[in-house]
Structure formats: C-alpha cells, structure tokens
C-alpha cells in the first residue's frame, strides 16, 4: 500500500504544472468570414474582426492551415489589424497562438498587441515576420504557427481581453493578402485556494465533535 501511495505521489510530481487549456479558438470553419466581422469563436466565446483604413478592403475565407477556411483580407496599410476579444475569467498563465501567412505582395511585418480596455495597447511581440507559405486544406504546416506566446499576468482572470495582430508595413500591392487561422487564447484554470478547503474541513470536524 505504501508503495502505491509513493508511486502515485511520484507520478503527480512528474506530471508537473497543469497543461494549458484552450479558452477560446477561432477556426473560421463555422463563421466563414466574408466581412470585417465580428466573427464568433468556434470554441469558447469571443469576437474576431478586421480593421483596414482603406474602405476598398475585401475580406474572404480562403483555405486555412490544414483546414477549409481562414480569415483573409487585402489592401493593407501600416496600422491595419486583426483583433480578437474574449474573457479570461477563471484562468491564469494566459497564452496567445495563431497561424498566419500572406501572399507575395501582402504585408510581412506585424506586432502582437494586447489590451484589457481596447484603448491602451501594449506590445507582446515586436516586429515578427510573416513568411509566404502556401496553405493546404489537408496538410497542416507548422512553419505558419506563431506561439504560444506567454501573455503578462495583467491578462489573468479578466472579463475582457484583446489581442491584435497589427501590420507594421503596407502590402507592396493592393491585391496583397494576409490571413490568419486557428487563433487560440489559452490558459490554466486558477486552482481553488487549498487553504479555504482545509478551513472548511476543519470547521466540519469541529461541528462533529460538538
Ligand atoms: Ca480554419
């Protein structure tokens, strides 16, 4: 019996910290974007949208990274962005991951930004490069996956959080596209305070003694 308890304890230690859960994921397989949005998340609850300064921008849903649909747009200027809004209530150790590619004339330098009010923005990843990778509906290409990026603790347990992928350069041609797929906000469930459970157990045993 002692051996069993010890091996169970060892297994628990080896398991390490809780694996991150998916809080919210946009696959675009259900929303199938044809507008700037907002587009509902396929897993969890959240809104994805696009913003372009040029009103001639066309939004579309070409092949994703190993799936049928993605969220794409053309006519990129510096400062145009994709935005993802969700809640992290009950979660900590927040992460942000996404797949992104572009056409040869689409913008190739972006920042990941975050906010809790949609007004004040901070940079999470500065000037990352998006390569020209041809996506297939059948084969997933890991070269197009960015992250998971660890977000600051300010995004733990928040009713509203925002992430943006903001173009730092214009496309070299108006027809140039940039697209995203499988955008995932992750995190680990905030554990119940063990001390509260112990207090409750202590209270129960006191009541029993009476
Ligand atoms: Ca997809």
Boltz pocket constraint, residues with backbone or C-beta under 6 A from the ligand:
constraints:
  - pocket:
      binder: B
      contacts: [[A, 26], [A, 27], [A, 28], [A, 29], [A, 64], [A, 65], [A, 67], [A, 68], [A, 69], [A, 70], [A, 181], [A, 182]]
      max_distance: 6.0
